[in-house]
Amino acid sequence: MNGLLRRLLLAMLFGIAIYGAFVAYTGFRDVQESLAGFRWSALGLALLLATANYGLRVVKWEYYLARLGIRNVPKLDSALVFLSGFVLTMTPGKVGEMFKSAVLAQTYGVPAARTAPIVIAERLTDVIGVVLLIVLGSVGFAGGLGWAMAGGALVAVGVALILWQRPLLWLVSLVERGPARLRPLAPKLLEALDALRVLAGPGALLWPALLSFVAWGCEGLALHVVVQGFGLEGDVALAVFFYATATLAGAIIPVPGGLGVTESMIQQQLVRLGAIPLGPATTSMILVRLATLWWAVLLGFVALGALKLRHPTLFASRRVEGEAGGDVPAAPR
């Protein structure tokens, strides 16, 4: 079995085990009864909102490519390349999204070292957008400001490391003077640092951060829509706050796709802070994760399949040499 498929299968089994544990804790009958009264059109709307999130992030991807002067990639292929990164969403910290740099290198010859920093810039602006959502949701809400301050501190540290590059240049110099097999990486690391400066400087943060704010707000709204599908009333800002804090926690703790962490926070906040019964809270959590996490993985495989049709030689070999250093797992044939 292909390594990529094996990794995804393990993640899916892990997810099924986690959701099964939540159902067992809640009680199968309570979950079943809550689903009996659910309006399934709400799940359809949640899927549309999640898809809007991906569309806005495609726009951000295009912005970053333009900032780097990469203009030879057709818009359709560029969007498919971005979405293909969702195939490895179930990797800790979403580092698997660097997969799209390998895809772009294979299809249009863009060095992976040049585009890999986009992943860092994406994560940084995503955190900024999520923290802004938490700040707005925490107004007049006890305990919410603490999460906002923690996220803000992470953003500040990230920006400081990017702008103050002396420590990073020092690390590159160590690579240059290090073992012979590591020295060829130094020029690629310098290229990546130059790209990162262009992508994550103060002037380049505002527009992508605004896109992230709206994109992740769409998924927070998806949680509100799902809760309403059970005939329950709730505050939109509160639902967005719940989703944003759970997303931030899932991103900070290095588990695949935030599995277990994000789910637990969504469920517990719905019950304890949203005063929603345990049955609908658990079912809402499962449905919103299907709409926002597993829907992304499915779209990633569809996009990768479409790219393979448009570029038959894509990942023709068993393994592809990653231009940012190391090998990248081959995509399924």
Residue pairs with C-beta under 8 A, 6 or more apart in sequence:
1 9
2 329
2 330
2 332
2 333
3 329
3 330
4 87
4 88
4 329
4 330
4 331
4 332
5 332
7 88
7 90
7 91
7 329
8 87
8 90
8 297
11 90
11 256
11 257
11 259
14 256
14 259
15 257
15 259
15 294
18 259
18 260
18 263
19 263
19 286
19 289
22 263
22 267
22 282
22 285
22 286
23 31
23 282
23 286
25 282
26 278
26 279
26 282
27 278
27 279
30 277
30 278
30 279
30 282
31 279
31 282
31 283
33 279
34 230
34 277
34 279
34 280
34 282
34 283
35 283
37 230
37 231
38 229
38 230
38 283
38 287
39 229
39 230
39 231
40 229
41 229
42 225
42 226
42 228
42 229
43 226
43 229
43 287
43 290
43 291
45 222
45 225
46 222
46 223
46 225
46 226
46 287
46 288
46 291
46 292
47 291
47 295
49 218
49 219
49 221
49 222
49 225
49 291
50 218
50 219
50 222
50 291
50 292
50 295
50 296
51 295
51 299
52 215
52 218
53 215
53 216
53 218
53 219
53 292
54 83
54 86
54 215
54 296
54 299
56 211
56 212
56 214
56 215
56 218
57 82
57 122
57 211
57 212
57 215
58 78
58 79
58 82
58 83
59 211
60 122
60 125
60 208
60 211
60 212
60 215
61 78
61 79
61 82
61 118
61 122
62 75
62 78
63 207
63 208
63 211
64 118
64 121
64 122
64 199
64 208
65 71
65 73
65 78
65 115
65 118
67 198
67 199
67 204
68 114
68 115
68 118
68 195
68 198
68 199
70 110
70 114
70 115
72 108
73 81
73 104
73 107
73 108
73 110
77 107
77 108
77 307
77 310
79 303
80 303
80 304
80 306
80 307
80 310
81 100
81 103
81 104
81 107
81 303
81 307
82 100
82 303
83 299
83 300
83 302
83 303
84 99
84 100
84 103
84 300
84 303
84 304
84 307
84 331
85 96
85 97
85 98
85 99
85 100
85 103
85 300
86 97
86 296
86 297
86 299
86 300
86 303
87 96
87 99
87 297
87 300
87 301
87 304
87 331
88 94
88 96
88 97
88 99
88 300
89 96
89 97
89 257
89 293
89 296
89 297
89 300
90 96
90 256
90 257
90 259
90 297
91 256
91 257
92 254
92 255
92 256
93 123
93 251
93 254
94 119
94 123
94 251
94 257
95 119
97 119
97 122
98 112
98 116
98 119
98 324
98 328
99 328
99 329
100 115
101 110
101 112
101 115
101 116
101 118
101 119
101 323
101 324
102 112
102 320
102 322
102 323
102 328
103 304
103 307
103 314
103 331
104 110
104 112
104 115
105 111
105 112
105 115
105 323
106 311
106 313
106 314
106 315
106 320
107 307
107 311
107 314
111 188
111 191
111 323
111 324
112 322
112 323
112 324
112 328
113 188
113 189
113 191
113 192
113 195
113 323
113 324
113 325
114 191
114 192
114 195
115 195
116 192
116 195
116 324
117 192
117 193
117 195
117 196
117 199
117 200
118 195
118 199
120 162
120 196
120 199
120 200
121 196
121 199
121 200
121 204
121 208
122 208
123 251
124 155
124 158
124 159
124 162
124 200
124 205
125 205
125 208
125 209
125 211
125 212
126 212
126 216
126 251
127 151
127 154
127 155
127 158
127 248
127 251
128 155
128 205
128 209
128 212
128 213
129 209
129 210
129 211
129 212
129 213
129 214
129 215
129 216
129 217
130 151
130 212
130 216
130 244
130 247
130 248
130 251
131 148
131 151
131 152
131 155
131 244
131 248
132 209
132 213
133 213
133 216
133 217
133 220
133 240
133 241
133 244
134 144
134 147
134 148
134 151
134 241
134 244
134 245
134 248
135 145
135 148
136 237
136 240
136 241
137 144
137 237
137 238
137 240
137 241
137 242
137 244
138 144
138 145
138 147
138 148
138 241
139 237
141 238
141 241
144 241
144 245
147 245
147 248
150 248
151 248
154 252
159 200
159 202
159 205
161 167
161 168
162 196
162 197
162 200
162 201
163 201
163 202
165 193
165 197
168 193
169 193
171 189
172 186
172 189
172 190
172 193
175 182
175 183
175 185
175 186
175 189
176 183
176 186
185 325
188 323
188 324
188 325
192 324
198 204
216 243
216 244
216 247
217 240
219 243
219 247
219 288
219 292
220 239
220 240
220 241
220 242
220 243
220 244
221 236
221 239
221 240
222 243
222 288
222 291
222 292
223 239
223 240
223 242
223 243
223 266
223 284
223 288
224 234
224 236
224 239
224 240
226 284
226 287
226 288
226 291
227 234
227 239
227 270
227 274
227 276
227 280
227 284
228 234
229 287
230 280
230 283
230 284
232 276
232 280
234 274
234 276
238 273
238 274
239 274
242 265
242 266
242 269
242 270
242 273
242 274
243 266
243 288
245 265
245 269
246 258
246 261
246 262
246 263
246 265
246 266
246 269
247 258
247 262
249 258
249 261
249 262
249 265
250 257
250 258
250 259
250 261
250 262
250 265
251 258
253 261
255 261
257 293
262 289
263 285
263 286
263 289
266 284
266 285
266 288
266 289
267 281
267 282
267 285
270 276
270 281
270 284
270 285
271 277
271 278
271 281
274 281
276 284
304 331
304 332
307 314
308 314
308 315
308 331
308 333
314 331
315 330
315 331
315 333
317 330
318 330
319 327
319 328
319 329
319 330
320 327
320 328
320 330
321 327
321 328
322 328
